[in-house]
Amino acid sequence: MHKPIPKPVDPAEVPALARDLMRVAKFPLLATVDGDQPRVRPVSPVRTENFTVYVANLRGYHKTEEIAANPRVELCYVDHEHNQVRITGIAEVLRDDSLLHEIWSTNPLLRYYLGEADNPELIVYRIIPTRVRYMREWALEYHEVPVEELA
């Protein structure tokens, strides 16, 4: 079987290609570190602003302890063609009440499962990107999203 020849990637298109893939893939995998053991699980972002991703969590989940001990995380989005976007970043607890309220009001699943916006179990992490890479499956080569595009 012959591998398909990947279409060349125009570096100027990388940010848009990465954002489009994130919209299509929707549910990235989140990697954290548990001591010396990596942990990966699917997450459902509750908001995305460019390459800053917001992820809801419950205090009782193990990733809460992992992120508190080491806030360096990575998200990996993969589409149906196995193209990838990898967002390396720092997870911080979102403390902006107006943004929390906006996220709460636009997310019916949060309201359904948690009842009230001030539920003490709810934590929303803002994952601030420090590096974003895009790769087409068969290219086996990552393309960096320019730093000025990350915020």
TALIN-V117642 format. One record per backbone hydrogen bond with DSSP energy under -1.0 kcal/mol. NH is the residue of the N-H (numbers start at 1). CO is the residue of the C=O. If there is no record, write none. Layout:
nh;co
NH;CO
NH;CO
//
This chain:
nh;co
13;10
17;13
18;14
19;15
20;16
21;17
22;18
23;19
24;20
25;21
26;22
27;25
29;76
30;41
31;74
32;39
34;37
37;34
39;32
41;30
43;28
46;54
47;54
49;52
52;49
53;127
54;47
55;125
57;123
59;121
61;58
64;61
66;62
67;63
68;64
69;65
70;66
73;89
74;31
75;87
76;29
77;85
79;83
82;79
84;135
85;77
86;133
87;75
88;131
89;73
90;128
91;71
92;126
94;124
100;96
101;97
102;98
103;99
104;100
105;101
106;102
107;104
111;107
112;108
113;109
114;110
115;111
116;114
119;116
122;119
123;57
125;55
126;92
127;53
128;90
130;88
131;88
133;86
134;143
135;84
140;136
143;134
145;132
149;146
150;147
//
